Each structure stands twice: as C-alpha cells, then as structure tokens.
C-alpha cells in the first residue's frame, strides 16, 4: 500500500532529522522538517479517508529537495525520490 511506504519513508526522514551528528545545515534541517510536517499531514488525510486533491506543490517541493541534496546527501536524495514515487502511487 503506497501510504505504508510513505509512512516508512517519513520515519526514515525523521531519523535523519533526529540524528545529533547530522551533516545537514540548519537551513537543510528546517526545509526537511517542513517537508516531513507536510507529509505527516498528507498521511493523516489518507488515514481518515478524506477526499484529497492533488498537491503539485508538495511533489514539486520533494523533487526540488532531492535535486538539492543529490551532491551532498545522496542517500537522503534517494529517500526523497522514493517519497515522490509513493506520492505518485497515491495519485498525488
């Protein structure tokens, strides 16, 4: 189920954010935290069976972050690309 994959990927992002020795800059950390909050809201909507419209800004934001993190944080960029795929599978 795509929402289960998204939840797993969100947990991975949260682990990265919670690492005390994270290589992320404060700006990167804040951007990822905002993204994680948006994804959590999206999952909450999905679990309550509310009708959810497509949100291109969420997908565009994930895509932009994946591109920005590609050189310095390739593992994180890969996780973000997986998030994009999960969102696409959910019809977002």
BELLIN-V755040 format. One record per backbone hydrogen bond with DSSP energy under -1.0 kcal/mol. NH is the residue of the N-H (numbers start at 1). CO is the residue of the C=O. E is the energy in kcal/mol with one decimal. If there is no record, write none. Layout:
NH_CO_E / NH_CO_E
This chain:
5_1_-1.7 / 6_2_-2.6 / 7_3_-2.2 / 8_4_-2.2 / 9_5_-2.5 / 10_6_-2.5 / 11_7_-2.2 / 12_8_-1.8 / 13_9_-2.2 / 14_10_-2.6 / 15_11_-2.1 / 16_12_-1.9 / 17_13_-2.4 / 18_14_-2.1 / 22_19_-1.1 / 29_25_-2.7 / 30_26_-2.4 / 31_27_-2.3 / 32_28_-2.6 / 33_29_-2.4 / 34_30_-2.2 / 35_31_-2.1 / 36_32_-2.8 / 37_33_-2.2 / 38_34_-2.1 / 39_35_-2.5 / 40_36_-2.4 / 41_37_-2.1 / 42_38_-2.0 / 43_39_-2.5 / 44_40_-2.3 / 45_41_-2.2 / 46_42_-2.0 / 47_43_-2.4 / 48_44_-1.3 / 50_45_-1.6 / 59_55_-1.6 / 60_56_-2.9 / 61_57_-2.2 / 62_58_-2.2 / 63_59_-2.5 / 64_60_-2.6 / 65_61_-2.2 / 66_62_-2.4 / 67_63_-2.1 / 68_64_-2.3 / 69_65_-2.6 / 73_69_-2.9 / 77_73_-2.4 / 78_74_-2.0 / 79_75_-2.0 / 80_76_-2.4 / 81_77_-2.1 / 82_78_-2.0 / 83_79_-2.0 / 84_80_-2.2 / 85_81_-2.0 / 86_82_-2.3 / 87_83_-2.6 / 88_84_-2.2 / 89_85_-2.5 / 90_86_-1.4 / 91_88_-1.4 / 92_87_-2.9
